[in-house]
Amino acid sequence: MTATPAPTASQRGFEPQRIIVTGADSGIGRATAVALAGSGRQVAVTWHQDQDGAEGTAEEIRATGATAHVRQLDLSDPAQGTHVVDELTETMGGVDTLVMSSGTGSATRLLDLECEKWREVLSVDLDGAFCCLQAASRHMVEAGTGGRIVAITSVHEHAPRVGAGPYCAAKGGLGLLVKVAALELAEYGITVNAVAPGEIATPMTGQEDESVLQNKDRPGIPVARPGDAREIAATVAFLCGPDAGYVNGASWAVDGGMLTMGPMAGSHLSSHDWRRV
């Protein structure tokens, strides 16, 4: 498609007003949707299986003075990403901010992995993200007023993990998709970035949405605890805000220093437990 590039000023003064956050029924998506809400804004959230969770997110959004929209989205059929983004854009009268937080994973070594599971994870984490990104960016380009797109990837965008082959492949691919989109969309005043969380206390990691600033010891993480979903949301909110107009194509690791451990977490291990899922 062809369109007139947006003026660069649209990045400097940008404020998110019509926002879509996928996978916002719990965890990082929920915290992000609430962090981006505010008086006069519209925030659309999607859910896959937990409608009650999504409605709870919507209640928190409305408490800020924002309008909430709730839709079901199953990205195991990636084309649903296109349809839902298009429908929400029509409902809100446009879209200027997209945060892609939907995701799934696996805990199976490659030799035992079924192809169906491989395809499921890739469909949700990569194919579905592409469909959402493409649909939203088309609307942003057509509107000509710039925008913000943030993908929630993972530290496993950058580092492998035993038992997480499809997840690592999808998140690594999504990280490079973000960089390509950042190059192609910058002329329209649209920035595209990734946030790569480490271990965050959410249902996806078998924990609850709760404060984790104390009483959870993690010796392998420099700050010695898991992260809180609201800490990820704060980083996303910055990237979606007026002060991040010059941040583009970046991947922000929010992991308590996990990735910086590098060989410290390898040569000093005293057992082969890391080989197991």
Buried (B, 14 or more C-beta within 10 A) or exposed (E): EEEEEBEEEBBEEBEBBBBBBBBBBBBBBBBBBBBBBBEEBBBBBBBBEBEEBBBBBBEBBEEBEBBBBBBEBBBBBBEBBBBBBBBBBEBBEBBBBBBBBBBBBBEBBEEEBEEEBBEBBBBBBBBBBBBBBBBBBBBBBBBBBBBBBBBBBBBBBBBEBEBBBBBBBBBBBBBEBBBEBBEEBBEBBBBBBBBBBBBBBBEBBEBEBEEBEEEBEBEBBBEEBBBBBBBBBBBBBBBBBEEBBEBBBBBBBBBBEBBEBEEEBEEEEEEEEEEEE
